[in-house]
Amino acid sequence: MILWTLTTIFIFVMLSVGFWGMRKTRTLGDFFIGGRSIGPWVSAFAYGTSYYSAVMFIGFAGKLGWGFGLNVLWTSLGNTLLGCLLAWFVLGYRTRRMTQNLGVMTMPEFFDRRFDAPNLKIFCAIIIFLFLLPYSASVFQGLGYLFQITMGLDYTTALIFMSIITAIYLIMGGYFAVTLNDFLQGIIMLIGSVVMFFILTNKSGGLMATIQTIQTNYPQNVKPLPPWYMVASVAFMTSFGVWGLPQMIQKFYSIKDEKQILRAAIVTTGFSFVVVFAAYFMGSMTHVFYVSPETAVVSSVAAGPTIVGETDATGRVQAVPAPTIEKNGKQVIDFDRLIPDLLKHQLPEALMAVIVLLVLSASMSTLSSLILVASSAIAIDLYKDRAKLDDSSDKPLVLIRFLSGLFILISFLIAMSKFDVIVTLMSVSWGAVAGAFMAPYLYALYWRRLTKWGALSGMITGLAVSIGLLIAWGPDYSPLSASLAMLIPFVVIPPVSLLTQPPRKELVDLAFAKKADFDALSDSTLSD
C-alpha cells in the first residue's frame, strides 16, 4: 500500500511539472534546450539523472555486479571521474560556446553548421533516431521487470503504464519540465542510494564483513572469472561513451553561461559518486544473498532457505539459489531479475518504496532525454530546415511532440520482445551512437583542420565497427565491441582530414570565436 501511494504521488508531481512546463514552452528553443537559461544545479542534476537509469540499477548492477564482483567498482570510479568530472571540463566549455556561436540546438545541426554540410546533418539524424531506440527500450525493459517483481504488475501492463506516463509529461512540458523533474528526481536518487547502501550492508553484517563475504563467494559463483579486458571495456564504454551521446551533450547547450560550468561539474561528480557507487556495490552484493545454480546443486543451499536475506540462528545471511531463466534448453541466471528480486525480499515496504522511486526517477529522466533528442533529429534536423521554417513557427514543435509519442511506441514494442539482457541492448545503442559521434565531435571542438569528410569517415567507421564486431563476436562481447567502435575512429579521422579540402576559414573562425571577438565576425558567415 505504501509503495502504491508514494508512486502515485510521485507521478502526480511529475505530471504537474509537465503541465507547468507546457505553459512556459512557447518556442522550439524553449522545448528542446530551455532557452539556454538553465542554472548549474539543475544542469548538474539533469546530467547525472540522465546518465543513470534502470539500465544501471537493474541491468548493469545485476549482470556486472555478479560477473565482476568488487571489480565492478572500477566502473563506478570511471563513470564518476571520466564520465562526469572530466566530461564537463573537456566538453562543457567548448560545447556551450561553440553551439551558441553557430546558433545550433542539436548535434546534427552542429555538424551541419560546423562544416557547411547539410547531408552530414541528415546522416547524423538517422543514426540518432534509429540507434537510440534500443537504449530507450532497455530502460523500459528494466522498469517493466522492476514493477513486475516489486508491485506484482504484469510485465506488459507495467510497460503500457510507464509508456503513457512518459508520453504525457514529456509531450506537455519539454526541456523545462524534464530539467525540473531531473532536479527533484536527483534528490530522490541521492536519498534512495544512501538508504539502500546502509540497509543492505547492515543486513549482511556491516561493510567490512560484506566485502569479505563477496571476496569469498565470488570465485565460487563465477567460473571461469572474466578476463581483465572485459572489465576494462565495460568501464571504458560506460565512462567515455557519454562523451558521444547526443542526449548527454545537450546538457552543455542549455546551461546559462560558461561561468556556471565549474559548479555544475563539482555537483555532478558528487552526485555520481554517491549514486553509482551504491548501485554497483549493491550489484556485487548479490554474491552475499545468492549462489549460482551450479553451486546450489552440489551444496546444502539447495535444501536451505528460499527467501532472499533469510538469516540463520546466528544472524548470518543465508544465500539462496539465484533466479534463473531457460535459455537454449538450460537454466541460466536471469541477471535482469537479480536486483528487483533482492530488493523485494530484503527491504521493508516503506524502504522498498524509496528504492522503487529511485529507479523510477533515474529511468524517467533518461527516457525523457533520449526521447527529446531522438524526436528532435527528425523535427528539427530533417523537417524544419527543409520546410524553410524559422524558430517562430509552431509546426516543428507540433511534430517533435508527435515524434516523441512515436518513439515511445516503438521503444515499447522493442521492450515487449524482452531482447536477451538489458546490458546487451544498451551496449548496441551506445556502441553505434557513441562510436559514430565521439571522435568526430571531440575533433570538431578542438581541431580547426577537421573536414566534413574526416568527420563522415569517423562516423561510418564507428558505426561499421560497432555493428560488425557485434555480429562477429556475439552479444557477450558487446561492451568490448562498443569500446573499439569508439576508439578506432580517432585513428581514421586525421589522415582523411589532411587529405581533403579544409573547411572555410570564416566558418572555423566563427565556431572557435571567443566572446571578445565574436561581434567582429560578419553575421553573413553562415549564409555565404
C-alpha positions in Angstrom: 0.0 0.0 0.0 2.8 2.4 0.9 4.6 1.6 -2.4 1.5 2.3 -4.5 0.7 5.5 -2.5 4.2 7.0 -2.9 4.4 6.0 -6.6 1.0 7.7 -7.3 2.2 10.9 -5.5 5.4 10.8 -7.5 3.6 10.5 -10.8 1.2 13.3 -9.9 4.0 15.7 -9.1 5.8 14.7 -12.3 2.7 15.4 -14.4 2.1 18.7 -12.6 5.6 19.8 -13.5 4.9 18.8 -17.1 1.8 21.0 -17.2 3.8 23.9 -15.7 6.5 23.3 -18.4 3.8 23.4 -21.1 2.8 26.9 -20.1 6.5 28.1 -20.2 7.2 26.4 -23.6 6.3 28.7 -26.5 9.1 28.1 -29.0 11.2 25.2 -30.3 14.2 26.5 -28.3 12.2 26.5 -25.1 11.0 22.9 -25.7 14.4 21.5 -26.6 17.1 23.4 -24.6 15.1 25.5 -22.2 16.1 28.7 -23.9 19.7 28.3 -22.7 18.7 29.5 -19.3 19.2 26.5 -17.0 21.3 27.1 -13.8 24.2 25.0 -12.6 22.5 22.9 -10.0 19.6 21.9 -12.3 22.0 21.3 -15.2 24.2 19.1 -12.9 21.3 17.0 -11.7 19.9 16.8 -15.3 23.3 15.4 -16.5 23.6 12.9 -13.6 20.0 11.6 -13.7 20.1 11.2 -17.5 23.4 9.2 -17.1 21.9 6.7 -14.7 18.7 4.8 -15.1 17.1 1.4 -14.7 19.7 0.2 -17.2 22.3 0.7 -14.5 20.3 -0.1 -11.3 18.6 -3.2 -12.8 20.6 -4.4 -15.8 24.2 -3.3 -15.2 24.2 -3.7 -11.4 22.8 -7.2 -11.7 24.9 -8.6 -14.5 28.1 -6.8 -13.9 27.9 -6.9 -10.2 27.5 -10.7 -10.4 30.0 -11.2 -13.2 32.8 -8.9 -11.9 32.3 -8.9 -8.2 34.1 -6.0 -6.5 35.9 -5.2 -9.7 32.7 -3.6 -10.9 33.7 -0.7 -8.7 36.3 0.3 -11.2 33.3 1.1 -13.5 31.8 3.4 -10.8 35.1 5.2 -10.5 35.4 5.7 -14.2 31.8 6.9 -14.5 32.4 9.5 -11.8 35.9 10.8 -12.8 35.8 10.4 -16.6 32.1 10.3 -17.5 31.2 13.3 -15.2 34.1 15.4 -13.9 36.3 15.3 -17.0 33.4 15.4 -19.4 32.3 18.8 -18.0 35.8 20.3 -18.4 36.7 18.8 -21.8 33.3 19.2 -23.4 31.3 21.7 -21.4 33.1 25.0 -22.1 33.7 24.5 -25.8 30.2 23.0 -26.4 28.4 25.8 -24.7 30.4 28.5 -26.6 30.6 26.8 -30.0 26.9 25.9 -30.2 25.9 29.4 -29.3 28.4 30.8 -31.8 26.9 28.6 -34.6 23.3 29.1 -33.4 22.5 25.3 -33.1 20.3 23.2 -30.8 21.2 19.7 -31.9 24.2 17.6 -32.7 23.2 17.1 -36.4 22.8 20.9 -36.6 26.2 21.3 -35.1 27.9 19.1 -37.7 26.0 20.9 -40.5 27.0 24.4 -39.4 30.5 23.5 -38.4 31.3 22.1 -41.9 28.5 23.6 -44.0 27.4 20.1 -44.7 23.6 19.6 -44.9 23.9 16.0 -46.0 26.0 15.2 -42.9 23.2 16.5 -40.8 20.8 14.1 -42.4 23.1 11.1 -41.8 23.5 12.1 -38.1 19.8 12.5 -37.6 19.1 9.0 -39.0 21.8 7.4 -36.7 20.3 9.1 -33.7 16.7 8.2 -34.2 17.4 4.6 -35.1 20.1 3.7 -32.6 18.7 5.4 -29.6 15.7 3.2 -29.8 17.5 0.1 -28.3 18.7 2.3 -25.4 15.2 3.6 -24.7 13.8 0.1 -25.0 16.4 -1.2 -22.4 15.2 1.4 -19.9 11.5 0.4 -20.4 12.6 -3.2 -20.1 14.3 -2.5 -16.8 11.2 -0.7 -15.4 9.0 -3.5 -16.6 10.9 -6.0 -14.6 11.0 -3.7 -11.6 7.3 -3.2 -11.4 6.5 -6.8 -12.3 8.5 -8.1 -9.3 8.0 -5.4 -6.7 4.4 -4.4 -7.3 3.0 -7.6 -8.8 2.1 -5.9 -12.1 2.0 -7.9 -15.3 5.1 -7.1 -17.4 3.0 -5.8 -20.4 0.8 -3.7 -18.1 3.8 -2.1 -16.4 5.2 -1.2 -19.8 2.0 0.3 -21.0 1.6 2.3 -17.8 5.1 3.7 -18.0 4.9 4.5 -21.7 1.7 6.5 -21.2 3.1 8.5 -18.2 6.3 9.2 -20.0 4.5 10.4 -23.2 2.1 12.7 -21.3 4.6 14.5 -19.2 7.3 14.9 -21.9 5.0 15.9 -24.7 3.4 18.5 -22.5 6.5 20.2 -20.9 9.6 19.6 -23.0 13.0 20.6 -21.6 11.7 22.9 -18.8 9.7 20.0 -17.3 12.5 17.5 -17.9 15.1 19.5 -16.1 13.0 20.5 -13.1 11.9 16.9 -12.7 15.5 15.9 -13.0 16.3 18.1 -10.0 13.5 16.5 -7.9 14.4 13.0 -9.1 18.0 13.6 -8.4 17.2 14.3 -4.7 15.2 11.1 -4.6 18.1 9.2 -6.1 20.6 10.5 -3.6 18.4 9.6 -0.6 17.5 6.2 -2.0 21.1 5.3 -2.8 22.3 6.1 0.7 19.3 4.3 2.3 19.9 1.2 0.1 23.6 1.1 0.8 23.2 1.2 4.6 20.3 -1.2 4.8 21.9 -3.9 2.7 25.3 -3.7 4.3 23.9 -3.7 7.8 21.8 -6.7 6.9 24.9 -8.6 5.8 27.0 -7.8 8.9 28.5 -4.4 8.1 30.7 -3.0 5.4 33.9 -5.0 6.1 32.0 -8.2 6.6 30.1 -7.7 3.4 33.3 -7.1 1.4 34.9 -10.2 2.9 31.8 -12.3 2.0 31.8 -11.0 -1.6 35.5 -11.9 -1.9 34.9 -15.4 -0.6 31.7 -16.2 -2.6 32.5 -14.5 -5.9 35.1 -17.0 -7.2 32.9 -19.9 -6.1 29.9 -18.5 -8.0 31.6 -17.3 -11.2 33.7 -19.8 -13.1 35.8 -19.0 -15.1 36.4 -15.5 -13.9 36.0 -12.8 -16.7 39.3 -11.6 -18.3 40.6 -8.2 -17.4 39.8 -6.7 -20.8 36.1 -7.3 -20.3 36.1 -5.3 -17.0 38.1 -2.6 -18.7 35.8 -2.5 -21.8 32.7 -2.0 -19.6 34.4 0.7 -17.6 35.5 2.4 -20.8 32.2 2.1 -22.6 30.1 3.5 -19.7 32.6 6.2 -18.8 33.7 7.6 -22.2 30.6 6.6 -24.1 28.6 9.5 -22.7 31.1 11.9 -24.5 29.5 10.9 -27.8 25.8 10.6 -26.8 23.6 13.5 -28.0 21.3 13.4 -25.0 24.2 14.0 -22.7 26.0 16.7 -24.7 22.6 18.5 -24.9 23.0 19.3 -21.2 26.0 21.6 -22.1 24.0 23.5 -24.6 21.4 24.6 -22.2 23.4 25.9 -19.2 23.0 29.6 -18.6 26.7 30.6 -19.2 30.2 29.3 -19.0 30.8 30.6 -15.5 28.4 28.0 -14.2 30.2 25.0 -15.6 32.7 24.6 -12.8 30.0 24.5 -10.2 27.9 22.1 -12.3 30.9 19.8 -12.7 31.5 19.6 -9.0 27.9 18.9 -8.2 27.6 16.3 -10.9 30.7 14.5 -9.7 29.5 14.4 -6.1 26.1 13.1 -7.2 27.6 10.4 -9.4 30.0 9.2 -6.6 27.1 8.5 -4.3 24.6 7.1 -6.8 26.8 4.9 -9.0 28.9 3.5 -6.1 25.8 2.5 -4.3 24.3 0.8 -7.4 27.3 -1.2 -8.4 28.2 -2.2 -4.8 24.7 -3.5 -4.5 25.3 -5.5 -7.7 28.4 -7.1 -6.2 26.4 -7.8 -3.0 24.3 -10.4 -5.0 27.1 -12.8 -4.0 26.1 -12.3 -0.4 22.5 -13.2 -0.9 22.7 -15.7 -3.9 24.6 -18.7 -5.1 24.8 -19.8 -8.7 22.5 -22.7 -9.8 25.6 -25.0 -10.3 26.8 -24.3 -6.7 23.3 -24.8 -5.3 23.0 -28.3 -6.9 26.1 -29.6 -5.1 25.7 -27.9 -1.8 23.3 -27.7 1.1 21.9 -24.5 -0.3 19.5 -26.4 -2.4 17.7 -27.6 0.7 18.3 -24.3 2.6 16.2 -21.1 2.8 14.1 -19.9 -0.1 13.7 -16.3 0.9 16.4 -13.8 -0.1 18.1 -12.5 3.0 16.8 -15.1 5.5 19.1 -15.4 8.4 20.2 -18.5 10.5 20.2 -18.8 14.3 23.5 -16.8 14.5 22.0 -13.9 12.4 24.1 -14.6 9.3 22.5 -14.2 6.0 21.9 -17.4 4.2 22.4 -17.4 0.4 19.7 -18.9 -1.9 19.8 -20.0 -5.5 19.8 -17.1 -7.9 16.6 -16.7 -10.1 17.0 -18.4 -13.4 15.5 -18.4 -16.9 15.6 -21.2 -19.5 17.9 -20.4 -22.4 18.8 -22.9 -25.1 17.3 -25.7 -23.0 19.4 -24.8 -20.0 18.6 -22.9 -16.8 20.9 -19.9 -16.5 20.9 -16.9 -14.1 18.3 -14.2 -15.0 20.5 -11.2 -14.5 17.7 -8.7 -15.1 15.7 -10.1 -12.2 18.6 -10.3 -9.7 18.3 -6.8 -8.2 14.4 -6.5 -8.3 14.2 -9.9 -6.6 16.8 -8.9 -4.0 15.1 -5.6 -3.2 11.6 -7.1 -2.9 12.6 -9.7 -0.4 15.2 -7.7 1.5 13.7 -4.3 2.3 10.6 -3.4 4.3 7.8 -1.9 2.2 8.5 1.7 3.1 12.2 1.5 2.2 11.3 -0.6 -0.9 9.1 2.3 -2.0 12.0 4.7 -1.7 14.2 2.4 -3.9 11.5 1.9 -6.5 11.1 5.7 -6.7 14.9 5.9 -7.0 15.0 3.6 -10.1 11.8 5.2 -11.5 13.3 8.7 -11.1 16.5 7.7 -12.8 14.7 6.0 -15.6 12.2 8.8 -16.3 15.0 11.3 -16.6 17.0 9.1 -19.0 13.9 8.3 -21.1 13.0 12.0 -21.3 16.4 12.9 -22.6 16.6 10.1 -25.1 13.1 10.8 -26.5 13.7 14.5 -26.7 16.9 14.1 -28.6 15.7 11.4 -30.9 12.5 13.2 -31.9 14.4 16.4 -32.5 16.6 14.6 -35.0 13.6 14.4 -37.3 11.6 17.5 -36.3 14.5 20.0 -36.2 17.2 18.4 -38.3 15.2 16.9 -41.2 11.9 18.8 -41.3 12.4 22.4 -40.1 15.2 23.4 -42.5 13.8 21.6 -45.5 10.5 23.2 -44.9 12.3 26.6 -44.6 10.6 27.4 -41.2 12.0 29.8 -38.7 12.1 29.4 -35.0 8.8 31.2 -34.5 6.8 28.6 -36.4 4.9 26.1 -34.2 4.9 23.3 -36.8 8.3 21.8 -35.7 7.0 22.0 -32.1 3.9 20.0 -33.0 6.0 17.5 -35.0 8.5 17.0 -32.2 5.7 16.2 -29.8 4.2 13.7 -32.2 7.5 12.1 -32.8 8.1 11.8 -29.1 5.0 9.7 -28.9 6.0 7.6 -31.9 9.5 7.0 -30.4 7.9 5.8 -27.1 5.6 3.5 -29.0 8.5 1.9 -30.9 10.6 1.6 -27.8 7.6 -0.1 -26.1 7.3 -2.7 -28.9 11.1 -3.5 -28.7 10.9 -3.8 -24.9 7.9 -6.2 -25.3 10.2 -8.6 -27.1 12.4 -8.9 -23.9 15.6 -8.8 -26.0 18.2 -11.0 -24.3 19.6 -9.0 -21.4 19.4 -5.2 -20.7 23.2 -4.8 -20.9 23.4 -6.1 -24.4 20.5 -3.9 -25.6 22.1 -0.8 -24.1 25.6 -1.7 -25.5 24.2 -2.0 -29.0 22.9 1.6 -28.7 26.0 3.1 -27.0 28.4 1.4 -29.4 26.6 2.6 -32.5 25.8 6.2 -31.4 29.0 7.0 -29.3 31.1 5.1 -31.9 29.7 7.3 -34.7 29.9 10.6 -32.8 32.5 10.7 -30.1 35.7 11.1 -32.2 34.2 13.5 -34.8 32.7 15.6 -32.0 35.9 15.9 -30.0 37.9 16.7 -33.1 35.3 19.3 -34.1 35.6 21.0 -30.7 39.5 21.2 -30.7 40.9 20.7 -34.2 40.4 23.5 -36.7 41.6 21.4 -39.6 38.9 18.7 -39.3 36.9 18.4 -42.5 33.5 17.2 -43.3 35.0 14.1 -45.0 37.1 13.4 -41.9 34.0 13.6 -39.7 32.0 11.4 -42.1 34.7 8.8 -42.2 34.8 8.7 -38.4 31.0 8.2 -38.2 31.0 5.5 -40.8 33.9 3.7 -39.2 32.4 3.8 -35.7 29.1 2.5 -36.9 30.6 -0.2 -39.0 33.0 -1.4 -36.3 30.2 -1.5 -33.7 27.8 -3.5 -35.8 30.4 -5.7 -37.5 32.0 -6.8 -34.2 28.7 -7.3 -32.6 27.7 -9.7 -35.4 31.1 -11.4 -35.4 31.7 -11.8 -31.6 28.1 -12.0 -30.4 26.2 -10.2 -27.6 28.5 -11.4 -24.8 31.3 -9.2 -26.1 29.1 -6.2 -26.8 30.9 -3.8 -24.4 34.2 -4.7 -26.0 32.7 -4.1 -29.5 31.3 -0.8 -28.4 34.7 0.3 -26.8 36.6 -0.4 -30.0 34.0 1.4 -32.1 34.7 4.5 -30.0 38.4 4.3 -30.3 39.2 3.3 -33.9 37.7 6.5 -35.5 40.3 8.6 -33.7 42.9 6.9 -35.9 40.9 7.2 -39.1 39.8 10.8 -39.0 43.2 12.7 -39.1 44.6 11.3 -42.3 41.2 11.7 -44.1 41.0 15.3 -43.0 44.6 16.1 -44.0 43.9 14.6 -47.5 40.7 16.5 -48.1 39.9 20.2 -48.6 39.8 22.2 -45.3 36.7 23.9 -44.1 36.1 27.6 -44.9 38.3 29.9 -42.7 35.4 32.2 -41.9 33.2 29.3 -40.7 36.0 27.9 -38.5 36.8 31.4 -37.0 33.1 31.8 -36.1 32.9 28.4 -34.4 36.1 29.0 -32.4 35.4 32.7 -31.6 35.5 33.8 -28.0 33.1 36.4 -26.7 35.6 39.3 -27.1 35.9 38.8 -30.9 32.6 37.2 -31.7 30.9 40.6 -32.6 33.7 41.4 -35.0 32.7 38.4 -37.2 30.2 39.0 -40.0 26.6 37.9 -39.5 26.7 36.6 -43.1 29.3 34.0 -42.3 26.7 31.2 -42.0 24.9 32.1 -45.1 27.7 32.6 -47.5 
